[in-house]
Amino acid sequence: MLVEKFDRNFGGLIMLVAFLVASVASQATAQDSDKNETAKTQRSETLFKHFDQTGKELTLQADSGEAYHWNPKPLFRFSTEGQFFGSVYVWTDKSDRLAVVGTIGSIPINGRDTEFVELHLLKPQPITPLRIGNPPNKTWRPEVDKLALKDIEKAPEVSTNDAVRLRQMRTLARRFSAEMIHDGQTNHLRLLPQPIFRYEKSTPDRDGALFAFVWDNGTDPEVLLRIEADSSGETTGWRYQPVRFTWRSVNLSLDDTQVWTMPEMLNRNLPMQTTPYLTGLTQAIP
């Protein structure tokens, strides 16, 4: 009986010790996880501040000398797989219309966060050549002959009501679909339901929005769709502009009919870039 009692007590003691060890290990794992999440949050905040500073320092202007205004408030920020970060910004002209849209972000290279800049000219007017990199390793002199807005067939008349115009733009955006070809596979991109940008103080003669098509593995836009109430013609009507936001091959369809396609940018690393879309690495981020 004494032996049995000892065995029971000893067995209980072992179970208690095992429980305590497991509890301590679990707490340590939770603490390590919390520390990692805190470190990631702090790092992302540092990166986003860095992107803001880069955006502030970029000088974008028309060749006429008109400086484009950088909006310091990002349209949105994204994080993909906890490693790829970015902020999307717009630059506007003196009429407060869209001139340039771009992402400033970072990707991990050899264990270091490395900044990249990607820009797309929207306004069909030549700009003063932009040099990026440290030292400057790319010069951007984009061609503008294919930047004109295009008519949207069967579009409704532009409403005089602000809320109705937003509904019109969202309905028009849903008529479009986008694809991206990566590693030989065609990826159907997902349209975000709300525009990432819309003109403030909009009117029937001055309204427009940017919609984003994103990959399933994040919210980093691959194709943007600009829809605008354009009054440059005889009448004001809804028009669109496809915007490439990746070096991969992409296409856009309207009512299931392909209306725009861009091949993979095989020459994206050449020192002179002449396409409306620019992408390039700039510097390692401390």
MARSE-109198 format. One record per residue (C-alpha): residue in one letter; x, y, z. Coordinates in nm, 4 decimals, decimal comma, always signed. Each point is the difference from the previous one (the first is absolute). Layout:
BEGIN
+--------+----------+----------+----------+
| residu |        X |        Y |        Z |
+--------+----------+----------+----------+
|      A |        X |        Y |        Z |
...
+--------+----------+----------+----------+
***
This chain:
BEGIN
+--------+----------+----------+----------+
| residu |        X |        Y |        Z |
+--------+----------+----------+----------+
|      M |  +0,0000 |  +0,0000 |  +0,0000 |
|      L |  +0,2807 |  +0,2388 |  +0,0879 |
|      V |  +0,1688 |  -0,0684 |  -0,3340 |
|      E |  -0,3230 |  +0,0526 |  -0,1890 |
|      K |  -0,0591 |  +0,3281 |  +0,1816 |
|      F |  +0,3544 |  +0,1115 |  -0,0784 |
|      D |  -0,0459 |  -0,0907 |  -0,3653 |
|      R |  -0,3224 |  +0,1969 |  -0,0178 |
|      N |  +0,1542 |  +0,3049 |  +0,1651 |
|      F |  +0,3127 |  -0,0217 |  -0,2129 |
|      G |  -0,2051 |  -0,0370 |  -0,3151 |
|      G |  -0,2085 |  +0,3007 |  +0,0965 |
|      L |  +0,3159 |  +0,1998 |  +0,0658 |
|      I |  +0,1352 |  -0,0872 |  -0,3446 |
|      M |  -0,3267 |  +0,1093 |  -0,1618 |
|      L |  +0,0087 |  +0,3261 |  +0,1953 |
|      V |  +0,3587 |  +0,0699 |  -0,1051 |
|      A |  -0,0829 |  -0,0831 |  -0,3627 |
|      F |  -0,2993 |  +0,2336 |  +0,0140 |
|      L |  +0,2094 |  +0,2818 |  +0,1464 |
|      V |  +0,2740 |  -0,0476 |  -0,2614 |
|      A |  -0,2560 |  +0,0004 |  -0,2819 |
|      S |  -0,1669 |  +0,3090 |  +0,1459 |
|      V |  +0,3294 |  +0,1882 |  +0,0235 |
|      A |  +0,0934 |  -0,1046 |  -0,3553 |
|      S |  -0,3399 |  +0,1128 |  -0,1281 |
|      Q |  +0,0363 |  +0,3374 |  +0,1722 |
|      A |  +0,3506 |  +0,0403 |  -0,1432 |
|      T |  -0,1274 |  -0,0817 |  -0,3504 |
|      A |  -0,2839 |  +0,2502 |  +0,0385 |
|      Q |  +0,2423 |  +0,2658 |  +0,1218 |
|      D |  +0,2339 |  -0,0684 |  -0,2930 |
|      S |  -0,2948 |  +0,0249 |  -0,2388 |
|      D |  -0,1080 |  +0,3302 |  +0,1560 |
|      K |  +0,3560 |  +0,1329 |  -0,0287 |
|      N |  +0,0149 |  -0,1002 |  -0,3664 |
|      E |  -0,3320 |  +0,1679 |  -0,0749 |
|      T |  +0,1105 |  +0,3143 |  +0,1839 |
|      A |  +0,3265 |  +0,0039 |  -0,1952 |
|      K |  -0,1879 |  -0,0417 |  -0,3298 |
|      T |  -0,2382 |  +0,2822 |  +0,0893 |
|      Q |  +0,2848 |  +0,2320 |  +0,0947 |
|      R |  +0,1877 |  -0,0875 |  -0,3192 |
|      S |  -0,3048 |  +0,0593 |  -0,2189 |
|      E |  -0,0542 |  +0,3411 |  +0,1602 |
|      T |  +0,3640 |  +0,0878 |  -0,0711 |
|      L |  -0,0351 |  -0,1113 |  -0,3612 |
|      F |  -0,3223 |  +0,1930 |  -0,0590 |
|      K |  +0,1624 |  +0,3178 |  +0,1352 |
|      H |  +0,2927 |  -0,0598 |  -0,2334 |
|      F |  -0,2364 |  -0,0347 |  -0,2975 |
|      D |  -0,1657 |  +0,3300 |  +0,0920 |
|      Q |  +0,3372 |  +0,1732 |  +0,0032 |
|      T |  +0,0933 |  -0,1408 |  -0,3404 |
|      G |  -0,3316 |  +0,1153 |  -0,1451 |
|      K |  +0,0566 |  +0,3471 |  +0,1375 |
|      E |  +0,3438 |  +0,0187 |  -0,1619 |
|      L |  -0,1049 |  -0,1202 |  -0,3465 |
|      T |  -0,0224 |  +0,2864 |  -0,2485 |
|      L |  -0,2547 |  -0,0604 |  -0,2732 |
|      Q |  -0,0815 |  +0,2757 |  -0,2433 |
|      A |  -0,1203 |  +0,0593 |  -0,3541 |
|      D |  +0,2591 |  +0,1065 |  -0,2544 |
|      S |  -0,1761 |  +0,3371 |  -0,0002 |
|      G |  +0,1316 |  +0,0478 |  +0,3542 |
|      E |  -0,3287 |  -0,0644 |  +0,1803 |
|      A |  +0,0775 |  -0,1925 |  +0,3194 |
|      Y |  -0,2368 |  -0,2811 |  +0,0884 |
|      H |  -0,1304 |  +0,0027 |  +0,3555 |
|      W |  +0,0690 |  -0,3066 |  +0,2149 |
|      N |  -0,2876 |  -0,0976 |  +0,2282 |
|      P |  +0,1717 |  -0,1006 |  +0,3274 |
|      K |  -0,2923 |  -0,2158 |  +0,1099 |
|      P |  +0,0394 |  -0,3479 |  -0,1540 |
|      L |  -0,3007 |  -0,1369 |  -0,1831 |
|      F |  +0,0707 |  -0,3135 |  +0,1994 |
|      R |  +0,2836 |  -0,2053 |  +0,1444 |
|      F |  +0,0556 |  -0,3693 |  -0,0506 |
|      S |  +0,1972 |  -0,2849 |  +0,1492 |
|      T |  +0,0356 |  -0,3317 |  -0,1809 |
|      E |  +0,1114 |  -0,3083 |  +0,1924 |
|      G |  +0,1541 |  +0,2270 |  +0,2646 |
|      Q |  +0,2991 |  +0,0660 |  -0,2258 |
|      F |  -0,1130 |  +0,2275 |  -0,2816 |
|      F |  -0,1205 |  +0,3462 |  +0,0964 |
|      G |  -0,1180 |  +0,3003 |  -0,1980 |
|      S |  -0,1916 |  +0,3270 |  -0,0071 |
|      V |  -0,1965 |  +0,1225 |  -0,3026 |
|      Y |  +0,0000 |  +0,3731 |  -0,0765 |
|      V |  -0,1299 |  +0,2402 |  -0,2640 |
|      W |  +0,1372 |  +0,3185 |  -0,1504 |
|      T |  -0,2382 |  +0,2571 |  -0,1488 |
|      D |  +0,0385 |  +0,2935 |  -0,2395 |
|      K |  -0,0892 |  +0,3636 |  +0,0655 |
|      S |  -0,3616 |  -0,0767 |  -0,0937 |
|      D |  +0,0030 |  -0,2668 |  +0,2725 |
|      R |  -0,0414 |  -0,2774 |  -0,2558 |
|      L |  +0,1923 |  -0,3252 |  +0,0103 |
|      A |  +0,3478 |  +0,0203 |  -0,1525 |
|      V |  +0,1990 |  -0,2911 |  +0,1483 |
|      V |  -0,0732 |  -0,2972 |  +0,2246 |
|      G |  +0,2701 |  -0,2019 |  +0,1695 |
|      T |  +0,1063 |  -0,2457 |  +0,2664 |
|      I |  +0,3001 |  +0,0381 |  +0,2266 |
|      G |  +0,0750 |  -0,3222 |  +0,1815 |
|      S |  +0,2537 |  -0,2573 |  +0,1090 |
|      I |  +0,0949 |  -0,3604 |  -0,0714 |
|      P |  +0,2460 |  -0,2211 |  +0,1908 |
|      I |  +0,3306 |  -0,0595 |  -0,1809 |
|      N |  +0,2744 |  -0,1963 |  +0,1751 |
|      G |  -0,1668 |  +0,0616 |  +0,3340 |
|      R |  -0,0288 |  +0,3782 |  -0,0466 |
|      D |  -0,3036 |  +0,2131 |  -0,0800 |
|      T |  +0,0669 |  +0,1599 |  -0,3383 |
|      E |  -0,2080 |  +0,2898 |  -0,1255 |
|      F |  -0,1695 |  -0,0041 |  -0,3382 |
|      V |  -0,1851 |  +0,2732 |  -0,1866 |
|      E |  -0,2637 |  -0,0599 |  -0,2651 |
|      L |  -0,1755 |  +0,2832 |  -0,1793 |
|      H |  -0,2542 |  +0,0319 |  -0,2777 |
|      L |  -0,0578 |  +0,3214 |  -0,1911 |
|      L |  -0,3712 |  +0,0718 |  -0,0467 |
|      K |  -0,0030 |  +0,3427 |  -0,1604 |
|      P |  +0,0822 |  -0,0116 |  -0,3732 |
|      Q |  +0,2616 |  +0,2725 |  +0,0210 |
|      P |  +0,3806 |  -0,0485 |  -0,0070 |
|      I |  +0,1821 |  +0,0413 |  +0,3293 |
|      T |  +0,3454 |  +0,1131 |  +0,0973 |
|      P |  +0,2151 |  -0,3179 |  +0,0041 |
|      L |  +0,0076 |  -0,1564 |  +0,3465 |
|      R |  +0,3086 |  -0,1759 |  +0,1347 |
|      I |  -0,0295 |  -0,2603 |  +0,2725 |
|      G |  +0,2508 |  -0,2180 |  +0,1806 |
|      N |  +0,3069 |  +0,0734 |  +0,2094 |
|      P |  +0,2029 |  +0,0859 |  -0,2024 |
|      P |  -0,2686 |  +0,0645 |  -0,2669 |
|      N |  -0,0244 |  -0,3251 |  -0,1921 |
|      K |  -0,3163 |  +0,0657 |  -0,1977 |
|      T |  -0,1302 |  +0,2964 |  -0,1944 |
|      W |  -0,3722 |  +0,0166 |  -0,0683 |
|      R |  -0,1118 |  +0,1851 |  -0,3122 |
|      P |  -0,3465 |  -0,1482 |  -0,0604 |
|      E |  -0,1739 |  +0,0104 |  -0,3347 |
|      V |  -0,3522 |  +0,1416 |  +0,0166 |
|      D |  -0,1623 |  -0,0957 |  -0,3300 |
|      K |  -0,2066 |  -0,2837 |  +0,1528 |
|      L |  -0,1246 |  +0,1754 |  +0,3137 |
|      A |  -0,3203 |  +0,1557 |  -0,1341 |
|      L |  -0,3238 |  -0,0948 |  +0,1747 |
|      K |  -0,2256 |  -0,2359 |  -0,1957 |
|      D |  -0,3777 |  +0,0036 |  -0,0339 |
|      I |  -0,2005 |  -0,2574 |  +0,1950 |
|      E |  -0,2646 |  -0,1304 |  -0,2353 |
|      K |  -0,3570 |  -0,0205 |  +0,1289 |
|      A |  +0,0895 |  +0,2170 |  +0,3006 |
|      P |  -0,2836 |  +0,1991 |  +0,1605 |
|      E |  -0,0179 |  +0,3757 |  -0,0184 |
|      V |  +0,2084 |  +0,1606 |  +0,2746 |
|      S |  -0,2365 |  +0,0697 |  +0,2895 |
|      T |  -0,0278 |  +0,3396 |  +0,1645 |
|      N |  -0,0249 |  -0,1727 |  +0,3394 |
|      D |  +0,3243 |  -0,0747 |  +0,1860 |
|      A |  -0,1129 |  -0,3279 |  +0,1591 |
|      V |  -0,1507 |  -0,1249 |  -0,3251 |
|      R |  +0,3252 |  +0,0717 |  -0,1858 |
|      L |  +0,1887 |  -0,2180 |  +0,2488 |
|      R |  -0,2475 |  -0,2824 |  -0,0606 |
|      Q |  +0,0412 |  +0,0513 |  -0,3738 |
|      M |  +0,3791 |  -0,0289 |  +0,0255 |
|      R |  -0,0200 |  -0,3133 |  +0,2156 |
|      T |  -0,2441 |  -0,1590 |  -0,2446 |
|      L |  +0,2245 |  +0,0893 |  -0,2935 |
|      A |  +0,3054 |  -0,1416 |  +0,1787 |
|      R |  -0,1770 |  -0,3344 |  +0,0471 |
|      R |  -0,0330 |  -0,0288 |  -0,3782 |
|      F |  +0,3779 |  -0,0315 |  -0,0181 |
|      S |  +0,2125 |  -0,3026 |  +0,0854 |
|      A |  +0,3772 |  -0,0354 |  +0,0196 |
|      E |  +0,2510 |  -0,2829 |  -0,0243 |
|      M |  +0,3686 |  -0,0390 |  +0,0776 |
|      I |  +0,2252 |  -0,2677 |  -0,1467 |
|      H |  +0,2678 |  -0,1213 |  +0,2425 |
|      D |  +0,2242 |  -0,3070 |  -0,0382 |
|      G |  -0,2109 |  -0,1172 |  -0,2919 |
|      Q |  -0,3235 |  +0,0142 |  +0,1986 |
|      T |  -0,2882 |  +0,2395 |  -0,0591 |
|      N |  -0,1218 |  +0,1620 |  +0,3208 |
|      H |  -0,3430 |  +0,1614 |  +0,0067 |
|      L |  +0,0408 |  +0,3177 |  +0,2023 |
|      R |  -0,2562 |  +0,1081 |  +0,2567 |
|      L |  -0,1661 |  +0,3413 |  -0,0225 |
|      L |  -0,0175 |  +0,1826 |  +0,3319 |
|      P |  -0,3637 |  +0,1096 |  +0,0484 |
|      Q |  +0,0781 |  +0,3594 |  +0,0956 |
|      P |  +0,2228 |  +0,2438 |  -0,1906 |
|      I |  +0,3369 |  +0,0670 |  +0,1609 |
|      F |  -0,0227 |  +0,3630 |  -0,1118 |
|      R |  -0,2713 |  +0,2455 |  -0,0962 |
|      Y |  +0,0197 |  +0,3694 |  -0,0754 |
|      E |  -0,0984 |  +0,2246 |  +0,2884 |
|      K |  -0,2676 |  +0,2642 |  -0,0599 |
|      S |  -0,1082 |  -0,1835 |  -0,3127 |
|      T |  -0,2391 |  +0,1442 |  -0,2576 |
|      P |  -0,1614 |  -0,1465 |  -0,3143 |
|      D |  +0,2807 |  +0,1601 |  -0,2034 |
|      R |  +0,2742 |  -0,1073 |  +0,2393 |
|      D |  -0,0369 |  -0,3403 |  +0,1572 |
|      G |  +0,2039 |  -0,3146 |  -0,0141 |
|      A |  +0,1358 |  -0,2931 |  +0,1951 |
|      L |  +0,2705 |  -0,2651 |  +0,0058 |
|      F |  -0,0955 |  -0,3646 |  +0,0445 |
|      A |  +0,2480 |  -0,2754 |  +0,0839 |
|      F |  +0,0304 |  -0,3572 |  -0,1230 |
|      V |  +0,2011 |  -0,2093 |  +0,2466 |
|      W |  +0,1538 |  -0,3463 |  +0,0164 |
|      D |  -0,1528 |  -0,2530 |  +0,2392 |
|      N |  +0,3143 |  -0,0128 |  +0,2175 |
|      G |  -0,0255 |  +0,3630 |  +0,1148 |
|      T |  -0,1364 |  +0,3480 |  -0,0622 |
|      D |  +0,2914 |  +0,1222 |  -0,2097 |
|      P |  -0,1672 |  +0,1328 |  -0,3197 |
|      E |  +0,1166 |  -0,1512 |  -0,3291 |
|      V |  -0,2316 |  +0,1975 |  -0,2304 |
|      L |  -0,1740 |  +0,3304 |  +0,0647 |
|      L |  -0,3055 |  +0,1241 |  -0,1845 |
|      R |  -0,0612 |  +0,3715 |  -0,0282 |
|      I |  -0,3599 |  +0,1011 |  -0,0716 |
|      E |  -0,0676 |  +0,3668 |  -0,0556 |
|      A |  -0,2746 |  +0,2370 |  -0,1094 |
|      D |  +0,1857 |  +0,1577 |  -0,2904 |
|      S |  -0,1185 |  +0,3233 |  -0,1590 |
|      S |  +0,2794 |  +0,0362 |  -0,2561 |
|      G |  -0,2269 |  -0,1163 |  -0,2834 |
|      E |  -0,3213 |  +0,1458 |  -0,1323 |
|      T |  -0,1907 |  -0,1352 |  +0,2995 |
|      T |  +0,0919 |  -0,1156 |  +0,3493 |
|      G |  +0,0152 |  -0,3776 |  +0,0171 |
|      W |  +0,1463 |  -0,2875 |  +0,1976 |
|      R |  +0,3445 |  -0,1029 |  -0,1202 |
|      Y |  +0,2666 |  -0,2371 |  +0,1273 |
|      Q |  +0,3759 |  -0,0473 |  +0,0135 |
|      P |  +0,1736 |  -0,3338 |  +0,0739 |
|      V |  +0,3014 |  +0,0336 |  +0,2294 |
|      R |  +0,2723 |  -0,2605 |  +0,0184 |
|      F |  +0,1334 |  -0,0540 |  +0,3527 |
|      T |  +0,2286 |  -0,2994 |  -0,0476 |
|      W |  +0,2797 |  -0,1110 |  -0,2333 |
|      R |  -0,1878 |  -0,3247 |  -0,0651 |
|      S |  -0,2237 |  -0,0481 |  -0,3033 |
|      V |  -0,3527 |  +0,1353 |  +0,0611 |
|      N |  -0,3191 |  +0,0575 |  -0,1947 |
|      L |  -0,3366 |  +0,1680 |  +0,0458 |
|      S |  -0,3390 |  -0,0922 |  -0,1417 |
|      L |  -0,3230 |  +0,1967 |  -0,0275 |
|      D |  -0,3180 |  -0,2079 |  -0,0101 |
|      D |  +0,2190 |  -0,3099 |  -0,0554 |
|      T |  +0,1715 |  +0,1530 |  -0,3048 |
|      Q |  +0,3710 |  +0,0695 |  +0,0396 |
|      V |  +0,0691 |  +0,3712 |  -0,0506 |
|      W |  +0,3568 |  +0,0327 |  +0,1292 |
|      T |  +0,3034 |  -0,2204 |  +0,0446 |
|      M |  +0,3554 |  +0,0566 |  +0,1182 |
|      P |  +0,2819 |  -0,2551 |  -0,0426 |
|      E |  +0,2549 |  -0,0799 |  +0,2683 |
|      M |  +0,2500 |  +0,2845 |  +0,0410 |
|      L |  +0,3167 |  -0,1769 |  -0,1093 |
|      N |  +0,1925 |  +0,3291 |  -0,0212 |
|      R |  -0,1006 |  +0,1297 |  +0,3423 |
|      N |  +0,3622 |  +0,0142 |  +0,1207 |
|      L |  +0,1405 |  +0,2103 |  -0,2834 |
|      P |  +0,1408 |  +0,3390 |  +0,1113 |
|      M |  -0,2372 |  +0,1904 |  -0,2331 |
|      Q |  -0,3716 |  -0,0669 |  +0,0472 |
|      T |  -0,2538 |  +0,1425 |  -0,2461 |
|      T |  -0,3225 |  -0,1822 |  +0,0884 |
|      P |  -0,2710 |  +0,1735 |  +0,2083 |
|      Y |  +0,0730 |  -0,2545 |  +0,2749 |
|      L |  +0,3278 |  +0,0047 |  +0,1934 |
|      T |  +0,1237 |  -0,2434 |  +0,2611 |
|      G |  +0,3378 |  -0,0212 |  +0,1665 |
|      L |  +0,1964 |  -0,0641 |  +0,3183 |
|      T |  +0,1464 |  +0,3086 |  +0,1626 |
|      Q |  +0,1801 |  -0,0688 |  +0,3289 |
|      A |  +0,0350 |  -0,2230 |  +0,3040 |
|      I |  -0,2077 |  +0,1274 |  +0,2915 |
|      P |  +0,1827 |  +0,0285 |  +0,3364 |
+--------+----------+----------+----------+
***
